[in-house]
Amino acid sequence: MDRQTRSFNRQRLIQVQAFERFSLNAIAATLGISRMQLCKKFHAELGTTPIRYLTSLRLEKAKTLLTETNLTLDQISECCGYQNGFYLSRVFKNNCLVNPMQYRKAHRL
């Protein structure tokens, strides 16, 4: 398997599991490498860590659900792989600089 294919596989495994319970150890085991190797290779090839990449995928989905649905924050958190609405709200505010409800209000279609 060439380097580009391995890089795609690492990225794809995270995409597939992004909205479920997530384990870097499980992904690393699937790829036959250690967690540390996964993190180093992922960062070298994509310029970000697996967790930051995962967070960006989850937040993009949360943004879509905030603007296109009437789901509650707890329902959105379940769809995005977070434990609860409170935790999603904290992650959202730290990354987007506004809370989810402010985002919904400003970007509602």
C-alpha positions in Angstrom: 0.0 0.0 0.0 1.5 3.4 -1.0 1.8 6.3 1.4 -1.1 8.3 -0.1 -3.4 5.3 0.3 -2.4 4.8 3.9 -2.9 8.5 4.6 -6.4 8.3 3.0 -7.2 5.2 5.1 -6.3 7.0 8.4 -8.4 9.9 7.5 -11.3 7.8 6.3 -11.4 5.7 9.4 -11.8 8.8 11.5 -14.5 10.1 9.2 -16.4 6.9 9.5 -16.3 6.8 13.3 -16.5 10.5 13.9 -20.1 10.5 15.0 -19.9 7.4 17.3 -17.9 6.4 20.3 -14.4 7.2 19.2 -11.1 5.5 20.1 -7.7 6.4 18.6 -6.4 3.2 20.1 -9.0 1.2 18.1 -8.2 3.1 14.9 -4.4 2.6 15.4 -5.0 -1.2 16.0 -7.1 -1.4 12.8 -4.2 0.1 10.9 -1.6 -2.1 12.7 0.3 0.9 14.2 0.6 2.4 17.7 -1.5 5.4 18.8 1.6 7.5 18.9 2.5 6.5 15.3 -1.0 7.3 14.2 -0.9 10.8 15.7 2.5 11.6 14.3 1.8 10.3 10.8 -1.6 12.0 10.7 -0.1 15.3 11.8 2.8 15.1 9.3 0.4 14.4 6.4 -2.6 16.5 7.2 -1.1 19.3 9.4 -3.5 18.6 12.3 -4.0 16.1 15.0 -6.6 13.3 14.7 -8.6 14.8 17.6 -8.6 18.3 16.0 -9.7 16.7 12.8 -12.4 14.8 14.6 -13.6 18.0 16.4 -13.8 19.9 13.1 -15.9 17.1 11.5 -18.3 17.0 14.5 -18.6 20.8 14.7 -19.4 21.1 11.0 -22.2 18.6 11.4 -23.4 20.5 14.5 -23.4 23.7 12.5 -25.5 22.1 9.8 -28.0 20.7 12.3 -28.2 24.0 14.1 -29.1 25.9 11.0 -31.2 23.3 9.2 -33.2 21.6 11.9 -35.1 22.3 15.1 -33.3 19.6 17.1 -32.4 20.4 20.7 -28.8 20.7 21.7 -28.9 17.3 23.4 -30.3 15.7 20.2 -27.6 17.4 18.1 -24.9 16.3 20.5 -26.0 12.7 20.1 -25.9 13.0 16.3 -22.4 14.5 16.5 -20.8 12.0 18.8 -20.8 14.1 22.0 -22.0 12.8 25.4 -24.4 15.7 26.0 -25.5 19.2 25.0 -23.5 20.8 27.7 -20.2 19.3 26.5 -21.0 20.1 22.9 -21.8 23.7 23.9 -18.4 24.0 25.6 -16.5 22.6 22.6 -18.5 24.7 20.2 -17.9 28.0 22.1 -14.2 27.2 22.5 -13.8 26.6 18.7 -16.4 28.9 17.2 -16.3 31.8 19.7 -20.1 31.8 20.0 -22.4 29.4 21.8 -24.6 27.1 19.7 -27.8 29.1 20.2 -26.1 32.3 19.1 -24.8 30.5 16.0 -28.2 29.1 15.3 -29.8 32.5 15.5 -27.2 34.2 13.3 -27.1 31.5 10.6 -30.6 30.1 10.5 -31.8 29.6 6.9 
